[in-house]
C-alpha cells in the first residue's frame, strides 16, 4: 500500500501532546475534538477516523454504544492542529 495523506495525518497527530483538533469537512461542517481510533483502508492507509469531544476518555457510552462521529478520510477538507496552529489540507 502506497503512502498517502491519511498516513501523514496519522504520523503528525500521534506525535502531538495536545491532540485537540478542528476538522472541516467538505460540506463545511466544522467539528472540534480528538481522534481516538481509526479504520484501516484497502486503498489508503486509513479510511475512517473516530472523532470525539475533547473531554471524552473512552469512545463508548454506558451501554457500549459508540459516541462521537465516524468520519470518512475522503470527506475531510482540512484539519487545524491547536497545539501548533498548523493546518493540513486534503
ZAFI-874007 format. One record per residue (C-alpha): residue number from 1; x, y, z. Coordinates in pm, 1 decimal. Layout:
! residues N
+-----+----------+----------+----------+
: num :        X :        Y :        Z :
+-----+----------+----------+----------+
: NUM :        X :        Y :        Z :
...
+-----+----------+----------+----------+
//
This chain:
! residues 90
+-----+----------+----------+----------+
: num :        X :        Y :        Z :
+-----+----------+----------+----------+
:   1 :      0.0 :      0.0 :      0.0 :
:   2 :    147.6 :    333.0 :   -101.8 :
:   3 :    179.6 :    626.8 :    135.4 :
:   4 :    -99.2 :    885.9 :    129.6 :
:   5 :   -216.7 :   1189.8 :    324.8 :
:   6 :   -401.3 :    975.6 :    578.9 :
:   7 :    -67.0 :    825.1 :    685.4 :
:   8 :     88.6 :   1172.3 :    711.8 :
:   9 :   -207.5 :   1282.0 :    926.7 :
:  10 :   -163.7 :    973.5 :   1146.5 :
:  11 :    208.4 :   1041.1 :   1193.6 :
:  12 :    159.1 :   1410.0 :   1276.2 :
:  13 :   -143.3 :   1358.4 :   1500.4 :
:  14 :      2.7 :   1087.9 :   1722.7 :
:  15 :    324.8 :   1285.1 :   1777.4 :
:  16 :    130.2 :   1573.9 :   1936.3 :
:  17 :     92.8 :   1618.7 :   2310.7 :
:  18 :   -225.7 :   1830.4 :   2280.7 :
:  19 :   -435.1 :   1626.8 :   2038.6 :
:  20 :   -734.4 :   1859.6 :   2016.8 :
:  21 :   -808.7 :   1945.7 :   1654.8 :
:  22 :  -1062.0 :   2126.1 :   1437.8 :
:  23 :  -1181.9 :   1923.3 :   1141.3 :
:  24 :  -1352.5 :   2096.2 :    848.8 :
:  25 :  -1542.0 :   1860.7 :    622.5 :
:  26 :  -1603.4 :   1913.9 :    251.4 :
:  27 :  -1964.4 :   2008.6 :    331.9 :
:  28 :  -1817.7 :   2293.4 :    551.4 :
:  29 :  -1923.0 :   2132.9 :    879.8 :
:  30 :  -1669.1 :   2224.1 :   1149.9 :
:  31 :  -1601.9 :   1966.3 :   1425.0 :
:  32 :  -1374.2 :   2006.7 :   1726.6 :
:  33 :  -1238.2 :   1720.4 :   1931.2 :
:  34 :   -978.8 :   1444.6 :   1920.4 :
:  35 :   -928.4 :   1122.3 :   1730.7 :
:  36 :   -944.4 :    810.8 :   1945.5 :
:  37 :   -946.7 :    549.4 :   1674.4 :
:  38 :   -939.0 :    474.2 :   1304.4 :
:  39 :  -1024.5 :    210.1 :   1046.4 :
:  40 :   -757.8 :     75.4 :    811.6 :
:  41 :   -839.0 :    113.0 :    444.8 :
:  42 :   -792.5 :   -108.8 :    142.6 :
:  43 :   -655.9 :    156.1 :    -94.2 :
:  44 :   -549.9 :    415.7 :    163.3 :
:  45 :   -372.6 :    368.7 :    494.9 :
:  46 :   -673.0 :    495.5 :    692.2 :
:  47 :  -1027.5 :    507.5 :    555.3 :
:  48 :  -1221.3 :    642.3 :    859.3 :
:  49 :  -1148.0 :    826.9 :   1183.8 :
:  50 :  -1333.5 :    813.4 :   1516.5 :
:  51 :  -1368.6 :   1170.2 :   1648.3 :
:  52 :  -1499.8 :   1252.3 :   1996.5 :
:  53 :  -1527.6 :   1567.8 :   2204.6 :
:  54 :  -1209.1 :   1675.2 :   2381.4 :
:  55 :  -1328.6 :   1574.7 :   2730.0 :
:  56 :  -1424.3 :   1215.2 :   2636.6 :
:  57 :  -1184.7 :    948.5 :   2763.3 :
:  58 :  -1342.0 :    637.5 :   2611.3 :
:  59 :  -1542.1 :    626.3 :   2288.0 :
:  60 :  -1828.9 :    423.8 :   2436.6 :
:  61 :  -2129.5 :    519.0 :   2645.3 :
:  62 :  -2265.2 :    326.4 :   2946.7 :
:  63 :  -2448.4 :     82.8 :   2717.6 :
:  64 :  -2147.1 :      9.8 :   2496.3 :
:  65 :  -2254.4 :    224.0 :   2201.3 :
:  66 :  -2000.1 :    435.2 :   2014.5 :
:  67 :  -2006.0 :    807.5 :   2097.5 :
:  68 :  -1874.8 :   1079.5 :   1872.4 :
:  69 :  -1859.2 :   1066.3 :   1494.2 :
:  70 :  -1706.3 :    831.9 :   1240.5 :
:  71 :  -1556.9 :   1047.2 :    963.4 :
:  72 :  -1451.6 :    922.5 :    622.3 :
:  73 :  -1098.2 :   1028.0 :    529.8 :
:  74 :  -1221.7 :   1135.4 :    185.7 :
:  75 :  -1473.5 :   1376.4 :    347.1 :
:  76 :  -1205.5 :   1579.6 :    529.3 :
:  77 :  -1129.6 :   1917.4 :    372.4 :
:  78 :   -874.2 :   2042.2 :    626.6 :
:  79 :   -756.3 :   1993.5 :    983.1 :
:  80 :   -621.0 :   2260.3 :   1217.1 :
:  81 :   -398.0 :   2133.6 :   1498.2 :
:  82 :   -449.9 :   2351.9 :   1806.6 :
:  83 :   -111.3 :   2262.4 :   1959.2 :
:  84 :     95.4 :   2439.4 :   1693.5 :
:  85 :   -187.8 :   2611.1 :   1499.9 :
:  86 :    -81.0 :   2435.7 :   1178.2 :
:  87 :   -325.5 :   2334.7 :    905.2 :
:  88 :   -325.9 :   2024.5 :    688.5 :
:  89 :   -528.5 :   2049.9 :    365.4 :
:  90 :   -665.3 :   1749.5 :    179.9 :
+-----+----------+----------+----------+
//
